[in-house]
C-alpha cells in the first residue's frame, strides 16, 4: 500500500493494468474498486479520487485499451505490398483478438453503463468507434493501389465485413475455438477473392 499523501507516478496506468489483470482472472463480476486497488497495491480510495466512480474508471479503461489496440493496428498500413494480403489481414485481426480486448468487449456487454461514457472518460479526445475499420480500409486501399486488390473492390465494405465477422466469431466462439483461425482465413479469402 502506498502511504497517504505520497504521489504515485503513472497511477492511471497502474490502475488500468491492475483492472485488466482482475478482469482476465475473474471476469467482469470480479471488477470492484477494492479488487482493483488491492491488485494495484494502492489505497482503496485512490480509484475514486482519480475517476469519481467505478463506471467512470471502467469507461476510461475501455477507452485507453481500445486506443492501444488501434495504435498497434496502425502498423498494418506498413505491411502493404509485403507477405500476402490474407496474411496481413489475419495479422491485423489477431491484433484485435488479444485476450484483453476480448475481455473488455465482455465487460462492455456485462456493464453497458460504461459504453455511453467513453466521451466523458479522462484522457485526450474521445474514442473513435470506427477507427479499426478505417485502418483496415486504408490498408486495403493501399493494396488496391499496388494492384493486389481488384480496382473495383469496395474497400470500405470489405473492411466493415471483415471487422464485423471477426467480432461475431470471437464473441460467439471465443478466442480459443479450435477452428477460429481457419474460419477467419476463409472469411478473408471470400472477401478479397478476385
N, C-alpha and C positions, 0 to 999 in steps of 0.2 A: 504494500500500500504506500502511496505517496503521502508524505506528511502534509498537513494542512498549510496552505499558503505557498507551497513550493511549485514553481512553474514546471510543467511537463512539456518539453518540446514535442511538436508533432502529435499532440493529443488527439486530434481528429483522426489521423491515420491509425494511431494506436487503438482507438475505439472501433474504427471500421474493421481493422484486421481481427480484433477480438470478436466482434459480432459475426464476421464471416466464419471464424472457427466454430463458434457456438452453433451457427446456422447449419454448417456442414455436418457437425457432430450430432446435434439434437433436433434439427428441423425447425420450422417456423414457430412451433409451440414452445420451444426452449428459449426463444429470444425475449428475455426480460432484461430490464435495466440492470438488475442485480447480477444476472448471469454474465452480461457483457462486461460490466465494470470489474467483476471478480476475475474474468478471463484476462482482462487488460491489466489487472493488478493496480487499479486506481480507486480512489474514494468513490463510494456509491453515488453521491450527488453530482459527480463531475459530468456525467452524460446530460443531466437536466440543466446544469449550469451553461453548457455549451449549445444545447439543442432545444431547450424548452420542454419537450416531452419525447416519449419513446417513438411516436409516429413521426415527429419531425426528424429525429435521428435516423430512423429507418428510411425515410424519403431521401435524406442526404446520402445515406449509404448506397441506396439504389442508384442515385444519380452518379455518384463517384465511381462505382464499379461499372456502370454502363459506359461512362466516358472512357474508362481504362480499356474496356473491350474495343470500343470504337478506335481509340488510338492504336491499339495493336493491329486492328484490321486495316489501318491506313497503309501498311506495308504491302497490301495486296496489289495496289497500283504499280509498285516497282517490279512486280513479277510478270507484268505484261510482256509477251514475247519470249518468255522462258518456260521451260518444262512444257506441260500440256495445259490447255485451258481447263480441262476437267480436274487435273491435279491441283492447279492453282485455286480453283473454286472450292475444291474439297478442303484445302488448307485454310481458306477463309472461313468456311463453315465450321471447321474444327476450332478456330479461334472463338467463334460464338458458342461452341459447345463446352467450354470449360465448365468444370463442376460448379464453380462459384456462380457463374451466370445462370446456370440451370436452377441452382438453389435460390437465387434471387427471383427468378421467374416464379418459383413455387411460393416464395414469400409474398410476392405481389398478388398471387391468387388467394393465399391464405389471409392476407391482411389488405384488402382492397382500399382501405382508408389511406394507405400511403401513396397510392397511384396518382390521385389528383394533386398531390402536394409537391412533385418534383420542382415546379416553378418557384415554390417557396423555399426550397432547400438551400442551405448555405453553399457558397461556392460561386464560381464565376459562371454567369449566364444560366441558361436553362437547358434541360435535356431536350435533345432533338430526336424524337422517336423514330424518324425515318433515316437517321444518319447511316446506319449499316446498309440499308437498301441503296442509298445514294452512292456509297463506296463501291458496292458490287456493280452498280450501273456504270460508274466511272471506269472501273476495271474492264467491264465488257465493251464499253465504247473504245477504250484503248486497244483492246484485242481486235475490235472491228476495224479500226484504222490500220492495223497491221495485217488485215486480211484473214485473221484466224476465226472470225465470227462473220457470218454472211452479212453483206451490206444492208439488206432489208430487215434484219432482225430487230425486233423491238426490245432493245436492251433494258429499258426501264421495267417492262413487263416481265422479262426473264428474271431480272434481279428480284422483283417482288415475289414471283412464283418460287424462286429458289429460297429466299429467306422465309417465306411462309411455309414451304414444305419442310424446311429444316426445323422450324419451331413446332410444327404439327407432329413430326416424327419424334422429336426429342421429348415433347411434353406428354405424348401418349405412350411412347415405348421406353423412354428413359435413355440416358447416355450409354448404358451398358448392354442394351439389347444386342443379341448376337448378330442380327442381320442389319444393324443400323447403318454401318458404313456402306454396305452393298446397296441398300435401298437409296441412300443419299447419292451414291455414284450413278445409279440408274436414273434418278430424277435429274441429275445434272446432264447426263447423256441425252435424255429426252428433250431437255430444254435447249441444248446447244447444238443438236444434230442439224446438219445442213440439209 
